[in-house]
Amino acid sequence: MSRIDEDRAFIPVRIAVLTVSDTRTPQDDKSGDVLVGRIEAAGHVLAARDIVADDRALISAKLRTWCAVDDVDVIVSTGGTGLTGRDVTVEAHRDVYEKEIDAFGTVFTHVSMAKIGTSAVQSRACGGVAEGTYLFALPGSPGACKDAWDEILAFQLDSRHRPCNFVEIMPRLDEHLRRK
């Protein structure tokens, strides 16, 4: 069973938060605020925060920019994971991914089912890896951000989580890019 091993050291990770929206501003970005609050309360570092419009090229460009810098370990986006014509965050993420973390969406759906029932099928939350950086696309509601953080990311981004976690394999995410 999963657990926190208090004998292990906590390693803070540097997390960027990207809100995808045509209407949100820094003053009313409730989902971004939820993520920032949880990131900082957990002891991690907010590496960057931004808002971009629901535009596939803009989203992909921002993700690539943050993946290319050394001071971002994880990118969490919120918004644009639904089914409407403007919801292109998932496609933008997949444009950037080198590898998809398939089970992230599955586990998120499972968590969501317990909260919102079959409405969970309308989310396309996803996760992946690019340039040694983890990327996660969450729905735009504060509740969905709370659920994803509290039920999944808080554990997987905690170096003390057992039996395994994302942090312990971070140094090996880009090993295929290094010379042998």
Z-matrix of the N, CA and C atoms (Angstrom, degrees):
N
C 1 1.448
C 2 1.525 1 109.33
N 3 1.333 2 116.57 1 149.32
C 4 1.456 3 119.16 2 -179.22
C 5 1.519 4 110.89 3 -73.37
N 6 1.348 5 113.95 4 150.36
C 7 1.457 6 119.60 5 -178.14
C 8 1.520 7 108.82 6 -162.83
N 9 1.323 8 115.96 7 165.86
C 10 1.463 9 122.24 8 173.05
C 11 1.520 10 107.42 9 -98.20
N 12 1.314 11 116.16 10 124.18
C 13 1.461 12 122.63 11 179.25
C 14 1.527 13 108.08 12 -92.45
N 15 1.317 14 116.64 13 101.26
C 16 1.469 15 122.25 14 -176.51
C 17 1.527 16 112.77 15 -66.37
N 18 1.327 17 118.48 16 -13.25
C 19 1.460 18 121.44 17 177.77
C 20 1.526 19 111.80 18 -78.85
N 21 1.307 20 117.18 19 -13.15
C 22 1.466 21 121.25 20 179.89
C 23 1.529 22 109.45 21 -94.59
N 24 1.316 23 115.98 22 153.05
C 25 1.466 24 121.24 23 179.08
C 26 1.524 25 110.91 24 -78.70
N 27 1.325 26 116.21 25 141.52
C 28 1.456 27 121.48 26 172.85
C 29 1.527 28 107.71 27 -79.61
N 30 1.317 29 116.89 28 132.02
C 31 1.462 30 122.09 29 178.16
C 32 1.526 31 108.04 30 -115.39
N 33 1.332 32 118.10 31 110.88
C 34 1.461 33 119.22 32 178.62
C 35 1.526 34 110.65 33 -68.34
N 36 1.323 35 115.97 34 139.66
C 37 1.457 36 120.65 35 175.55
C 38 1.523 37 109.26 36 -110.79
N 39 1.321 38 114.85 37 157.12
C 40 1.468 39 121.47 38 -177.42
C 41 1.532 40 108.09 39 -97.09
N 42 1.320 41 115.28 40 117.26
C 43 1.461 42 121.55 41 -171.04
C 44 1.523 43 110.54 42 -119.87
N 45 1.330 44 115.75 43 129.60
C 46 1.460 45 122.06 44 174.60
C 47 1.527 46 108.76 45 -101.88
N 48 1.324 47 115.98 46 141.54
C 49 1.466 48 122.11 47 179.71
C 50 1.528 49 108.81 48 -115.57
N 51 1.321 50 115.15 49 125.41
C 52 1.462 51 121.46 50 179.23
C 53 1.520 52 109.40 51 -119.84
N 54 1.315 53 116.74 52 119.78
C 55 1.461 54 121.67 53 174.38
C 56 1.521 55 107.92 54 -96.38
N 57 1.321 56 115.46 55 128.64
C 58 1.461 57 121.37 56 178.89
C 59 1.521 58 107.62 57 -106.38
N 60 1.326 59 115.73 58 113.88
C 61 1.463 60 119.69 59 -176.24
C 62 1.518 61 110.78 60 -166.44
N 63 1.326 62 115.80 61 144.94
C 64 1.458 63 121.43 62 173.31
C 65 1.522 64 111.23 63 -86.38
N 66 1.333 65 117.05 64 -11.74
C 67 1.467 66 119.71 65 -171.99
C 68 1.526 67 115.06 66 -123.28
N 69 1.319 68 119.23 67 -21.45
C 70 1.468 69 121.20 68 -175.78
C 71 1.520 70 110.95 69 -72.74
N 72 1.332 71 113.71 70 149.37
C 73 1.461 72 122.34 71 174.27
C 74 1.532 73 106.59 72 -126.97
N 75 1.321 74 117.93 73 168.59
C 76 1.469 75 118.76 74 176.61
C 77 1.529 76 113.01 75 -57.32
N 78 1.307 77 117.47 76 -26.70
C 79 1.465 78 121.00 77 -177.93
C 80 1.532 79 113.34 78 -77.49
N 81 1.325 80 118.62 79 -23.82
C 82 1.468 81 120.04 80 -176.85
C 83 1.534 82 113.42 81 -126.86
N 84 1.303 83 116.81 82 24.21
C 85 1.468 84 122.27 83 179.59
C 86 1.529 85 110.01 84 -85.92
N 87 1.327 86 116.25 85 77.02
C 88 1.463 87 121.00 86 -175.20
C 89 1.526 88 112.31 87 -65.17
N 90 1.324 89 117.59 88 -40.48
C 91 1.472 90 119.62 89 -179.80
C 92 1.521 91 111.52 90 -66.66
N 93 1.326 92 116.34 91 -42.33
C 94 1.464 93 119.61 92 175.24
C 95 1.514 94 111.51 93 -60.63
N 96 1.339 95 116.26 94 -40.35
C 97 1.461 96 120.43 95 178.19
C 98 1.530 97 111.70 96 -63.14
N 99 1.328 98 116.46 97 -40.66
C 100 1.472 99 120.40 98 177.80
C 101 1.523 100 109.95 99 -59.51
N 102 1.322 101 116.49 100 -47.05
C 103 1.469 102 119.68 101 -178.72
C 104 1.523 103 111.41 102 -64.66
N 105 1.317 104 117.25 103 -45.93
C 106 1.472 105 120.61 104 179.84
C 107 1.527 106 110.20 105 -59.80
N 108 1.317 107 117.40 106 -44.64
C 109 1.459 108 120.65 107 179.38
C 110 1.517 109 112.52 108 -59.53
N 111 1.306 110 116.17 109 -43.17
C 112 1.469 111 120.12 110 -179.22
C 113 1.529 112 111.71 111 -71.96
N 114 1.317 113 116.95 112 -39.16
C 115 1.465 114 121.45 113 178.02
C 116 1.526 115 109.95 114 -59.10
N 117 1.310 116 116.10 115 -49.69
C 118 1.463 117 120.44 116 -177.70
C 119 1.523 118 111.80 117 -70.09
N 120 1.340 119 117.81 118 -38.49
C 121 1.465 120 120.72 119 178.72
C 122 1.523 121 111.49 120 -64.28
N 123 1.326 122 116.73 121 -30.34
C 124 1.465 123 120.65 122 179.27
C 125 1.526 124 112.16 123 -77.55
N 126 1.327 125 117.72 124 -11.36
C 127 1.454 126 121.00 125 179.82
C 128 1.520 127 114.09 126 96.90
N 129 1.328 128 117.16 127 9.63
C 130 1.462 129 121.01 128 177.37
C 131 1.526 130 109.47 129 -86.95
N 132 1.317 131 116.46 130 174.95
C 133 1.454 132 123.03 131 -177.24
C 134 1.527 133 109.42 132 -109.20
N 135 1.319 134 117.66 133 128.66
C 136 1.453 135 120.72 134 172.48
C 137 1.522 136 106.98 135 -78.33
N 138 1.327 137 116.50 136 108.31
C 139 1.463 138 121.63 137 -175.36
C 140 1.521 139 112.27 138 -82.52
N 141 1.330 140 116.26 139 -32.28
C 142 1.470 141 121.04 140 -178.81
C 143 1.516 142 108.19 141 -168.13
N 144 1.330 143 114.37 142 160.36
C 145 1.462 144 120.06 143 175.69
C 146 1.515 145 107.67 144 -151.29
N 147 1.347 146 115.06 145 138.41
C 148 1.454 147 118.84 146 -179.55
C 149 1.525 148 109.13 147 -156.13
N 150 1.322 149 114.87 148 166.01
C 151 1.456 150 123.33 149 174.03
C 152 1.517 151 107.19 150 -126.11
N 153 1.333 152 116.95 151 130.71
C 154 1.467 153 121.39 152 174.90
C 155 1.522 154 108.82 153 -128.31
N 156 1.324 155 114.98 154 155.77
C 157 1.461 156 121.46 155 179.25
C 158 1.530 157 110.47 156 -70.50
N 159 1.312 158 115.14 157 161.48
C 160 1.467 159 122.05 158 176.58
C 161 1.527 160 109.66 159 -71.06
N 162 1.304 161 116.08 160 75.06
C 163 1.459 162 122.72 161 -178.35
C 164 1.524 163 107.50 162 -138.69
N 165 1.302 164 116.39 163 119.16
C 166 1.472 165 121.88 164 -173.53
C 167 1.532 166 112.49 165 -53.83
N 168 1.320 167 117.10 166 -46.32
C 169 1.470 168 120.22 167 -178.27
C 170 1.529 169 111.55 168 -65.39
N 171 1.333 170 117.11 169 -41.14
C 172 1.468 171 120.11 170 179.21
C 173 1.529 172 111.54 171 -65.60
N 174 1.320 173 115.73 172 -42.10
C 175 1.474 174 119.81 173 179.88
C 176 1.524 175 109.77 174 -64.15
N 177 1.331 176 116.78 175 -49.62
C 178 1.477 177 120.57 176 179.89
C 179 1.521 178 111.52 177 -58.88
N 180 1.332 179 116.17 178 -41.64
C 181 1.469 180 119.90 179 -179.52
C 182 1.524 181 110.96 180 -62.65
N 183 1.334 182 117.36 181 -43.12
C 184 1.467 183 120.33 182 179.47
C 185 1.526 184 110.23 183 -64.89
N 186 1.330 185 117.36 184 -43.45
C 187 1.470 186 120.65 185 178.56
C 188 1.528 187 110.49 186 -60.26
N 189 1.321 188 116.82 187 -45.61
C 190 1.480 189 120.63 188 179.94
C 191 1.531 190 111.28 189 -63.12
N 192 1.325 191 116.48 190 -41.02
C 193 1.466 192 120.47 191 178.95
C 194 1.523 193 110.37 192 -59.90
N 195 1.335 194 116.47 193 -48.48
C 196 1.461 195 119.63 194 -179.38
C 197 1.525 196 111.77 195 -68.50
N 198 1.324 197 118.23 196 -34.61
C 199 1.476 198 119.79 197 177.56
C 200 1.529 199 111.56 198 -64.91
N 201 1.307 200 116.73 199 -28.51
C 202 1.464 201 121.30 200 -175.50
C 203 1.523 202 113.76 201 -80.48
N 204 1.326 203 117.84 202 -11.86
C 205 1.464 204 119.62 203 -179.09
C 206 1.522 205 110.44 204 -98.92
N 207 1.316 206 115.28 205 146.23
C 208 1.463 207 120.50 206 -176.08
C 209 1.522 208 114.27 207 -74.29
N 210 1.331 209 117.75 208 -17.60
C 211 1.460 210 118.33 209 -175.41
C 212 1.533 211 113.92 210 -94.69
N 213 1.342 212 117.44 211 18.37
C 214 1.461 213 122.21 212 173.42
C 215 1.532 214 107.97 213 -126.12
N 216 1.341 215 115.39 214 118.98
C 217 1.463 216 120.97 215 177.93
C 218 1.522 217 112.01 216 -97.20
N 219 1.335 218 115.91 217 -30.61
C 220 1.459 219 122.36 218 -173.58
C 221 1.525 220 108.17 219 -141.72
N 222 1.333 221 116.01 220 140.37
C 223 1.459 222 121.63 221 173.06
C 224 1.523 223 107.26 222 -120.80
N 225 1.321 224 115.89 223 127.27
C 226 1.465 225 120.87 224 175.41
C 227 1.522 226 106.86 225 -118.52
N 228 1.327 227 115.35 226 118.99
C 229 1.464 228 118.73 227 175.78
C 230 1.516 229 109.07 228 -104.70
N 231 1.313 230 115.34 229 154.21
C 232 1.463 231 122.03 230 177.54
C 233 1.518 232 108.51 231 -133.79
N 234 1.328 233 115.37 232 130.41
C 235 1.454 234 121.30 233 179.07
C 236 1.512 235 112.52 234 106.17
N 237 1.329 236 114.70 235 150.79
C 238 1.458 237 120.49 236 174.60
C 239 1.509 238 116.07 237 79.82
N 240 1.336 239 117.72 238 18.76
C 241 1.474 240 119.85 239 -179.18
C 242 1.521 241 112.83 240 -101.74
N 243 1.316 242 117.12 241 6.65
C 244 1.465 243 120.24 242 -177.68
C 245 1.515 244 113.03 243 -84.32
N 246 1.321 245 115.22 244 -153.60
C 247 1.461 246 121.49 245 -171.80
C 248 1.525 247 114.75 246 -111.42
N 249 1.326 248 117.50 247 -2.53
C 250 1.462 249 118.64 248 -176.77
C 251 1.526 250 111.17 249 -75.50
N 252 1.306 251 115.56 250 169.63
C 253 1.459 252 121.09 251 -177.65
C 254 1.513 253 114.35 252 -61.40
N 255 1.329 254 118.00 253 -28.95
C 256 1.466 255 121.38 254 -179.43
C 257 1.529 256 112.33 255 -86.85
N 258 1.321 257 118.04 256 -7.78
C 259 1.470 258 121.53 257 -178.30
C 260 1.527 259 109.99 258 -81.86
N 261 1.339 260 116.01 259 95.39
C 262 1.465 261 121.16 260 -176.15
C 263 1.530 262 112.81 261 -124.98
N 264 1.332 263 117.12 262 12.05
C 265 1.464 264 119.89 263 -178.07
C 266 1.519 265 111.81 264 -63.34
N 267 1.304 266 117.71 265 -41.35
C 268 1.468 267 120.72 266 -179.35
C 269 1.528 268 110.03 267 -62.34
N 270 1.313 269 116.80 268 -44.68
C 271 1.467 270 119.67 269 178.73
C 272 1.530 271 110.84 270 -62.75
N 273 1.331 272 116.71 271 -39.99
C 274 1.467 273 120.60 272 178.60
C 275 1.523 274 110.82 273 -64.29
N 276 1.322 275 116.62 274 -42.41
C 277 1.462 276 120.04 275 177.00
C 278 1.526 277 109.86 276 -60.46
N 279 1.302 278 116.69 277 -47.51
C 280 1.473 279 120.32 278 -177.14
C 281 1.519 280 112.11 279 -66.17
N 282 1.330 281 117.68 280 -24.20
C 283 1.468 282 120.69 281 172.94
C 284 1.523 283 111.18 282 -64.31
N 285 1.332 284 116.44 283 -26.49
C 286 1.468 285 122.29 284 -174.34
C 287 1.530 286 111.99 285 -98.08
N 288 1.319 287 117.88 286 -34.25
C 289 1.472 288 121.49 287 -174.64
C 290 1.525 289 113.11 288 -54.89
N 291 1.319 290 114.55 289 139.21
C 292 1.461 291 121.55 290 165.04
C 293 1.530 292 108.80 291 -91.31
N 294 1.328 293 115.17 292 -37.16
C 295 1.465 294 122.51 293 177.32
C 296 1.517 295 108.01 294 -138.57
N 297 1.319 296 116.39 295 139.78
C 298 1.456 297 120.22 296 175.71
C 299 1.521 298 109.25 297 -96.45
N 300 1.315 299 116.22 298 142.52
C 301 1.461 300 122.26 299 174.74
C 302 1.525 301 105.83 300 -95.43
N 303 1.326 302 116.12 301 83.43
C 304 1.462 303 122.25 302 -172.08
C 305 1.522 304 113.34 303 -55.51
N 306 1.310 305 117.09 304 -40.55
C 307 1.462 306 120.35 305 -174.91
C 308 1.524 307 112.35 306 -69.00
N 309 1.331 308 118.87 307 -18.95
C 310 1.465 309 119.29 308 179.41
C 311 1.530 310 110.60 309 -59.44
N 312 1.322 311 117.04 310 -49.65
C 313 1.459 312 120.50 311 179.40
C 314 1.518 313 112.11 312 -62.17
N 315 1.323 314 116.02 313 -38.09
C 316 1.462 315 120.70 314 178.95
C 317 1.520 316 111.28 315 -64.78
N 318 1.326 317 116.43 316 -46.95
C 319 1.459 318 120.20 317 179.97
C 320 1.533 319 109.91 318 -66.25
N 321 1.338 320 117.26 319 -39.65
C 322 1.464 321 119.17 320 177.67
C 323 1.531 322 110.68 321 -61.20
N 324 1.309 323 117.12 322 -42.01
C 325 1.465 324 120.20 323 177.87
C 326 1.524 325 110.83 324 -61.27
N 327 1.318 326 116.25 325 -41.80
C 328 1.467 327 120.48 326 178.10
C 329 1.536 328 110.77 327 -60.92
N 330 1.320 329 116.70 328 -46.40
C 331 1.464 330 121.48 329 178.16
C 332 1.531 331 109.74 330 -60.96
N 333 1.321 332 116.65 331 -45.25
C 334 1.461 333 121.37 332 -178.45
C 335 1.525 334 112.45 333 -64.74
N 336 1.308 335 117.02 334 -37.26
C 337 1.469 336 120.27 335 179.68
C 338 1.525 337 110.93 336 -57.03
N 339 1.316 338 116.41 337 -38.13
C 340 1.464 339 120.15 338 -179.90
C 341 1.529 340 111.54 339 -67.42
N 342 1.331 341 117.20 340 -24.38
C 343 1.465 342 121.68 341 -176.92
C 344 1.521 343 113.33 342 -98.17
N 345 1.354 344 116.49 343 -42.72
C 346 1.464 345 119.45 344 -172.40
C 347 1.532 346 113.36 345 -125.08
N 348 1.305 347 116.65 346 10.27
C 349 1.463 348 120.51 347 176.97
C 350 1.520 349 112.44 348 64.38
N 351 1.323 350 115.47 349 -144.20
C 352 1.463 351 119.75 350 -174.19
C 353 1.521 352 113.41 351 -68.37
N 354 1.320 353 118.89 352 -10.41
C 355 1.468 354 120.15 353 174.78
C 356 1.526 355 111.11 354 -62.00
N 357 1.313 356 117.30 355 -16.57
C 358 1.467 357 121.97 356 178.07
C 359 1.528 358 112.27 357 -59.89
N 360 1.326 359 117.64 358 -23.71
C 361 1.472 360 119.23 359 -179.01
C 362 1.526 361 111.97 360 -67.35
N 363 1.327 362 118.14 361 -14.02
C 364 1.459 363 120.63 362 -178.87
C 365 1.522 364 113.45 363 -83.58
N 366 1.315 365 117.82 364 -6.36
C 367 1.461 366 121.15 365 178.96
C 368 1.518 367 110.30 366 -94.50
N 369 1.323 368 115.05 367 143.31
C 370 1.463 369 120.39 368 175.21
C 371 1.531 370 109.97 369 -119.42
N 372 1.326 371 116.35 370 39.35
C 373 1.467 372 119.81 371 178.68
C 374 1.522 373 109.29 372 -52.25
N 375 1.328 374 116.09 373 143.10
C 376 1.464 375 119.34 374 -178.28
C 377 1.524 376 109.97 375 -151.60
N 378 1.317 377 115.37 376 166.57
C 379 1.456 378 121.92 377 178.59
C 380 1.512 379 109.86 378 -144.04
N 381 1.319 380 115.39 379 156.40
C 382 1.453 381 120.25 380 178.68
C 383 1.519 382 111.36 381 -165.52
N 384 1.322 383 114.26 382 -175.33
C 385 1.461 384 122.42 383 -179.72
C 386 1.519 385 108.37 384 -132.80
N 387 1.331 386 116.31 385 138.74
C 388 1.463 387 122.37 386 173.74
C 389 1.518 388 108.70 387 -150.35
N 390 1.311 389 116.48 388 132.97
C 391 1.470 390 122.98 389 178.08
C 392 1.523 391 112.76 390 50.09
N 393 1.321 392 116.63 391 38.68
C 394 1.459 393 120.74 392 178.44
C 395 1.517 394 114.03 393 75.80
N 396 1.324 395 117.74 394 14.36
C 397 1.458 396 123.52 395 -178.82
C 398 1.524 397 109.53 396 -117.90
N 399 1.315 398 116.26 397 136.22
C 400 1.464 399 120.59 398 173.08
C 401 1.517 400 108.94 399 -82.53
N 402 1.336 401 116.26 400 141.31
C 403 1.461 402 121.60 401 176.36
C 404 1.524 403 108.50 402 -130.40
N 405 1.331 404 116.28 403 135.01
C 406 1.457 405 121.86 404 178.10
C 407 1.519 406 109.00 405 -132.99
N 408 1.331 407 116.91 406 131.66
C 409 1.461 408 122.92 407 177.15
C 410 1.523 409 108.33 408 -108.90
N 411 1.323 410 115.71 409 117.78
C 412 1.465 411 122.33 410 -178.64
C 413 1.529 412 110.10 411 -112.57
N 414 1.332 413 116.70 412 155.70
C 415 1.458 414 119.33 413 173.72
C 416 1.535 415 111.05 414 -60.23
N 417 1.326 416 115.66 415 166.26
C 418 1.453 417 121.17 416 -174.74
C 419 1.507 418 116.33 417 -86.49
N 420 1.313 419 118.89 418 1.73
C 421 1.462 420 119.02 419 -179.81
C 422 1.523 421 111.14 420 -87.95
N 423 1.336 422 117.42 421 143.30
C 424 1.461 423 119.67 422 176.80
C 425 1.531 424 112.14 423 -56.54
N 426 1.327 425 117.52 424 -37.65
C 427 1.465 426 120.98 425 179.55
C 428 1.517 427 112.00 426 -61.85
N 429 1.325 428 116.53 427 -42.70
C 430 1.462 429 120.42 428 179.36
C 431 1.531 430 110.57 429 -66.01
N 432 1.329 431 116.56 430 -37.75
C 433 1.468 432 119.96 431 178.03
C 434 1.523 433 110.83 432 -65.83
N 435 1.337 434 116.27 433 -41.75
C 436 1.468 435 120.16 434 176.25
C 437 1.519 436 110.39 435 -60.24
N 438 1.335 437 116.72 436 -47.93
C 439 1.461 438 120.69 437 -178.25
C 440 1.532 439 111.72 438 -60.95
N 441 1.330 440 116.49 439 -46.34
C 442 1.469 441 120.01 440 -178.47
C 443 1.527 442 110.79 441 -63.61
N 444 1.337 443 116.48 442 -42.67
C 445 1.461 444 118.80 443 179.97
C 446 1.531 445 110.71 444 -69.50
N 447 1.328 446 116.33 445 -53.59
C 448 1.466 447 120.87 446 -172.61
C 449 1.524 448 113.46 447 -66.05
N 450 1.311 449 116.84 448 -33.21
C 451 1.468 450 120.38 449 -173.42
C 452 1.530 451 114.10 450 -99.56
N 453 1.337 452 117.69 451 -19.92
C 454 1.475 453 119.72 452 -175.30
C 455 1.530 454 111.39 453 -129.04
N 456 1.331 455 116.05 454 -65.10
C 457 1.465 456 119.90 455 -170.43
C 458 1.518 457 113.61 456 -66.41
N 459 1.316 458 118.37 457 -36.03
C 460 1.469 459 119.79 458 179.02
C 461 1.516 460 110.96 459 -57.56
N 462 1.305 461 117.37 460 -35.06
C 463 1.468 462 121.57 461 -179.89
C 464 1.524 463 111.49 462 -82.59
N 465 1.308 464 116.89 463 -48.28
C 466 1.461 465 119.66 464 -176.09
C 467 1.523 466 113.05 465 -70.54
N 468 1.328 467 117.72 466 -20.48
C 469 1.464 468 120.51 467 176.71
C 470 1.528 469 111.93 468 -99.81
N 471 1.319 470 116.36 469 14.55
C 472 1.463 471 122.40 470 176.08
C 473 1.525 472 108.08 471 -106.89
N 474 1.312 473 116.37 472 115.83
C 475 1.474 474 121.95 473 -176.67
C 476 1.523 475 113.01 474 -61.55
N 477 1.317 476 117.29 475 -14.53
C 478 1.471 477 121.00 476 -178.77
C 479 1.525 478 112.74 477 -91.88
N 480 1.325 479 116.74 478 -7.30
C 481 1.471 480 120.33 479 -176.65
C 482 1.529 481 110.68 480 -68.98
N 483 1.304 482 115.71 481 133.58
C 484 1.456 483 123.12 482 179.36
C 485 1.512 484 109.79 483 -121.59
N 486 1.304 485 119.07 484 145.92
C 487 1.457 486 126.00 485 16.86
C 488 1.533 487 114.57 486 -85.62
N 489 1.327 488 118.95 487 -14.39
C 490 1.462 489 120.12 488 178.28
C 491 1.525 490 109.19 489 -157.14
N 492 1.336 491 115.46 490 166.76
C 493 1.460 492 120.59 491 -179.22
C 494 1.520 493 109.56 492 -156.08
N 495 1.317 494 116.41 493 166.48
C 496 1.464 495 121.41 494 -179.75
C 497 1.523 496 112.55 495 -67.34
N 498 1.315 497 118.11 496 -31.93
C 499 1.463 498 121.37 497 -173.69
C 500 1.528 499 111.31 498 -65.18
N 501 1.320 500 117.06 499 -41.48
C 502 1.464 501 119.18 500 -175.30
C 503 1.531 502 113.21 501 -66.75
N 504 1.325 503 118.04 502 -21.18
C 505 1.468 504 118.52 503 178.42
C 506 1.529 505 112.82 504 -101.77
N 507 1.329 506 117.34 505 1.67
C 508 1.466 507 120.45 506 178.73
C 509 1.530 508 113.84 507 -51.57
N 510 1.332 509 118.71 508 -44.99
C 511 1.469 510 118.41 509 -178.28
C 512 1.530 511 113.88 510 -62.29
N 513 1.322 512 116.84 511 -17.05
C 514 1.466 513 120.14 512 -177.08
C 515 1.528 514 113.54 513 -103.74
N 516 1.319 515 118.29 514 0.27
C 517 1.465 516 120.38 515 -176.16
C 518 1.523 517 113.19 516 -63.16
N 519 1.326 518 116.08 517 -31.77
C 520 1.464 519 118.17 518 -178.71
C 521 1.528 520 112.83 519 -112.58
N 522 1.320 521 116.76 520 23.92
C 523 1.470 522 119.80 521 -177.89
C 524 1.522 523 112.13 522 -62.36
N 525 1.311 524 118.11 523 -26.36
C 526 1.465 525 120.74 524 178.95
C 527 1.534 526 111.88 525 -69.06
N 528 1.323 527 117.56 526 -15.59
C 529 1.458 528 121.53 527 -179.77
C 530 1.530 529 112.51 528 -90.66
N 531 1.322 530 116.51 529 -14.82
C 532 1.460 531 120.60 530 -178.53
C 533 1.526 532 111.02 531 -86.69
N 534 1.312 533 114.87 532 150.90
C 535 1.470 534 119.88 533 177.74
C 536 1.510 535 109.92 534 -70.82
N 537 1.289 536 114.93 535 147.94
C 538 1.468 537 120.17 536 178.44
C 539 1.503 538 110.51 537 -95.81
